[in-house]
Structures are given as structure tokens and as C-alpha cells.
Amino acid sequence: RGKPPSTTPLWPPPVASDLPRAKQLEQSYQLQQHGDTQSLRHPVLGELEVPKGQQPEDFINRKLKTLSKAIRKQVEYYFSDLNW
């Protein structure tokens, strides 16, 4: 709560490699085209459908940030005085 928000994107993870950026993204998740829609399979988030007009990387980062907040809130409550 007291820390300022991170400006580092959560996904894709930083990789020290000589591979071009597109190749790194290709290895991070599997993107599939189904007519008008795109779906992807992410190692943590599972199978997701990317809304029209959104970049998969931005969509993944938003989902991971939401998941991180939910986990933090649940753990904080579990160990808080309110739960005793």
C-alpha cells in the first residue's frame, strides 16, 4: 500500500537475450486468431480472449495487475487482526 506503483510492465518478463522482441513475445504466450477475435494461452492466467482493439501485452499486464491486487488483499486480510 505504501509503495508507489511500479512502472515496470509485469508481462512479458524481462529476458536477457539476443532474440528480437517479437520472438521473445512469441515464446511468452500463444496467440491464436479466431475470425474477428484473438485468444491467448498464458502460463499463469490460462486461456483468455483479448478484446477487440487491445494489444495482448497491455491486456495481460492489466490482468496480472488485477490478480496481484486480489492476492495481496486476500493475504493481508488472512493475516490481519480482523480475521482473528
N, C-alpha and C positions, 0 to 999 in steps of 0.2 A: 504493500500500500504506500509506503513512504518513498519508494524508489521512483524516479522519473521513468516514463515509458521508454522502452528500448527502440532505437531507430534501425536496428539491425533486423532484416527480414528473418522470420522463423523458417521459411522454406523458399527455395531449396537450401539445404545446408551448405556452408562454405566448403569447397573442395579444393585442395591444393593439387592442381593437375594441369597438364598441358592441353587437355581437351578443350575444344571450343565450348562456349556457353550453351549452345543448343544441344550438344552431345551430353553435357552434364545434366541438363534438364530432362533429356530423354531417358537417362538412367534413373532419375529420381522417382518418376511415376509413369504409368502407362496411360496415354491419352488415346481415346477412341472416338471416332466420328460416327454418329448415327443420324444420318439425314441432316436435320437442322440443329440437332443438339450434340453436345460433347459430353462424354463421361470419362472419368478417370479412376484409376485404382491407385490409392495411396497406401504406403506401408502402415501408417498409424490410423488414418481416418477411414480406410476401407474404400468402398466404391461410392463415388459421388457424381452427381450430374452438375455440370458447370452451366450457370445461367447464361443466356444469350448476351453478348456484348461484354462479358467479363473475361479477363485474362486468367488462365488456370493458376498461375503463380500467385496472383492477388487473391483469388478465391481461396486457395489453400492457406495462405498466410492469415486471412481473416478467420477461417475455420479453426486453425491451430491456436490463434489468439483467444478465441471464444472458449475453446476446450481448456486452455491453460487457466483462464479466469475461473471457470467452473470447478476445476480440480483444486485450485488454490482456495476457493471459497468453501468447498466441502471439507478439505483438510483442516482449515482454520476453525470451522465450526466443530469438527470432531474433537479437536484438542482444546477447545475453548471452555471457559467456566460455565457457559450456558448449557453445555451437554452433560454436565455432572449433576 
